[in-house]
Each structure stands twice: as C-alpha cells, then as structure tokens.
Amino acid sequence: MKARSLLAASAALLLGGCDLAPNYTPPTLALSARFKEAPAASDGVLDATGFWWRSFNDRTLDDLQDQVDAANPNLAAALAANDQARAFAAAALAGLYPEVDAGSSLSYNKQSNNRPLRSKDQPTYYGANQLGAQVASYEVDIWGRVRDLIKAANADAEASADALAQARLELHAELASAYIRLRGLDAEAKLLSDTIANYQSALNLTRERLAAQIAPPIDVERAVTQLENVKAQASDLVVQRSALENAIAALVGKSAASFTISRAAAPMTFPRRPRTVPSDVLSRRPDVAESERFAAAASAEIGVARAAFYPKFTLNLLGGTQDTGIALLTPGNSMGSLGPTVSVPLFDAGLRQAQLDAATAAYAEAAARYRAAILRAVREVEDNLSALRWLAEEARETTAAADAARKAAEMAMSLYRDGAASYLDVVTAQNAALDAERASIALRTRQLDANVGLMLALGGGWSSEASANVESR
C-alpha cells in the first residue's frame, strides 16, 4: 500500500513538472522581398529531389554524381557522424525511463578480531550471498532537466542530419565544378588541335614561298615559333586535365590509376535559372538549418542549467534474496528497499551560476551564428546571380570579339598569299584570334561554374521539410 502511494505521488510530481528552458523560437533577421540581382523572369524551380545537376543534361555527369553517393569516403564519414548523433539522441531518451539492473554475488568473509564495535556474538567467518538482486533508479523530472536534455540531443541529431545534407551538396557541387572545368579544357584542346593543323599549313606555305624566293626566311621562323608555342599550350592542357580527372576519381571513390573520362569537345548546355527569393535560404540551405538546430539545442541547455538550482528527486528500488549460506530461495531470506532520495543544492561557490551563464552565452553565440549563416547564404546567392548577369554580358562581347578576330586572321592570310601583307600581320591576327576564342571558351566555363555556384547557394533543391519527412519514415 505504501509503495503504491509513493509511486502515485511521484507520478503526480512528474505530470505536474515544469520546464525551465526558455520558450524557443528561431532567431529572426529581416530579409528583403527579392534578391537585388534577381532577373525579371526565371525559368523554373529547383529539382525537389535534389538532383539539380541533371539540369545540365550531361549523361556522363549524371553517372559520376551517382557514384559520389555510393562510394565517396568523406560522405560515408558524414553519414557515420549522423548515425552517432542519432544514437546519442536515443541514449538521452532513455532518461525518461527507470534504469533496472540485475545481478548476484557470493562471498565468504572474515572479520578482524579488533574491528571497532564488534560484539562477542558476531562470527569471525561468515557468508554474504545475494541472488537476483535488482536495482532500479529513476529521476523524477520535475523541473524538465531530462526533457531538456532530450530536446538538446534531438536538436543536435537534426543538426547532424543537416550537416550530412550539406556535405552531400558540397561534394556534388565540387564534382560538377571539376567536370565543367574538365570539359572546358576539352573544348580548348579541340581548338588548339585545329589551330595546330592551321598553323602547320601556314608553316608549309611559308616554306613554299621561301623556296620560291618570294618570302624571307624570317617568315618561316615566325611560323615555327607560333606552331611550337601552340603545341606547348596543348601539352599544358593535358597536365591540367589529368589533375582534374584525378580529382574527380577521388570524389567518386576510385583510384586515379584506373579511372579515365573520355574526351568530349561538345559544349555543355546551360541549366534553367531557378526562381528564388531571400526567404528560401531559411528552408533550402542545409547549413542554415544546421545553425538553427544548434540554436535550439543551446536554448534547451539553458533549461538543464537552470534545473541544477532546484532539488533533484530520485526513486530507488532494491530487491532480491540474501543469506549467509546458500539457502537463497527460502522465502524468509527475501529482502528489498524502496524509497526516494532528494539532493538539495546548498553551496557550490558559484558553480551552477557559472554553468548557467555559460549556457546563456552559448545560446547567444548560436543565435548569432545562425543570423550570420543567413547573411552568408544571401550574399552567396547575390554573388552568383551577379556573376551570371555580368558574365552573360561579357560573353556576348567576347563572342563578338572572337568573330571579328577570326575574320581578321582569315583576311590577313588571304592578303599574305596575294603578297599584300607581311607574315607578321598574319601572326598578329592569328594570335589575337586564338586568344579571343580561348577567352570565349573560358568564359563559357565560368558561366557554367557560376550556375553550379548558384545551385549550391540555393541549397540544391534540398528542403528542411523534405528532410524531416524522410527522417520520420
């Protein structure tokens, strides 16, 4: 009867318990209604599945991206870290339930003849045996300490899931960027290959004209110099491409010694520009969501620190059998204990106050970092929108310059054949044309890479709502 009364009283205390943590709401930051560099019209929305790279319509890139999820060791490490955080959250949840342990012990003991307060009737040798002893300990969560620990652990686990999503997003963006640069080098290599063929023809022409004594020897030397310079540039592109290919191999979890990507000079297509507003970064950026979860965890930790100022109530239960011999199953040898313990803080030289101050400061830091993450996200989106806007303008100008330089080179060669221009005019015009065309290819690569940067800045189609739905299934 007494045990039932004690349990009922404890349940009443638990049900009536309070929570000393602050009422948490995510820190706020005023955002504008639209991005400063946002175009007047956009093409569509980000792929909600997160496969944003498919908008480049490149099958090889798609295949490589699939391998990142399957074999990248850094992503595997992030996944293991997330599993660890979820395990910590499960461990915190165990605090809501009693801890029960069972065990037994057999011992044969000898008392000292001079043990203090030993009576003459006490034996020198005796057994102290226990069987099936059970110990249960349960903290009555009156002040919400255990619940706040669970809140903090769950928030940390959610932050870890967001960190995993961010790691995945960054790896896919790194791969896309490396692949785009590699394809840019392939386009440059194709240009240099065609240029080498043209310069070889020009060299042959100067030699023919020299043999016919209608051109000076310096024309041949200029043609040779020009041809060998372009061959050297082509060799340098091979070095750069090899490094990018090796980097991609590491990203997809393969040995560089056995990994190759076939050359392809065809230009990649530009993806559709996604529609977005500044408020999207709050739900579309996993790193922003991670920062917000850290703030929530820090808020719950304040409740844990506040609860330390109040008495701590614990229920304890001990049960089993005990005997000096081996008659442990005899009903009369049963033993047990049930009762609460109370720990009341009296003096700690300011320890608990310091811990509360530290928890409060930790929340202020987490809130500030969350606001900083939002501002950083908005800035990165603005940077890439601005880059895409002005790179498009630059591309139009560079294309016009390349077209004009190409025509000038053709005209200079035609005049040289007719004897109306020197070969120096040809070299100058051809070098200008090559530089302009390489600049055009490099600019297109930058535009494609800026699109990857925009996808990364916008979270790549990830959303906190979708992530929560996946976790709940």
Buried (B, 14 or more C-beta within 10 A) or exposed (E): EEEEEBEEEBEEBBEEBEBBBEEBEBBEBEBEEEBEBBEEEEEEEBBEEBBBBBBBEBEEBEEBBEBBBEEBEBBEEBBEBBEEBBEBBEEBBEBBEEEEEEEEEEEEEEEEEEEEEEEEEEEEEEEEBBBEBEBBBBBBBBBBBBBBBBBBBBBBBBBBBBBBBBBBBBBBBBBBBBBBBBBBBBBBBBBBBEBBEBBBEBBEBBBEBBEEEEBBEEBBEBBBEBBEEBBEBBEEBEEBBBBBBBBBBBBBBBEBEEBEBEEBBEBBEBBBBBBBEBBBBBBBBBBBBBBBBBBBBBBBBBBBBBBBBBEBBBBBBBBBBBBBEEEBEEEEBEEEEBEBEEEEEEEEEEEBEEBBEEBBEBBEEBBEBBBEBBEBBBEBBBBBBBBBBEBBEBBEEBBEBBBEBBEBBEBBBEBBEEEEBBBEBBBBBBBBBBEBBBBBBBBBBBBBBBBBBBBBBBBBBBBBEBBEEEEEE
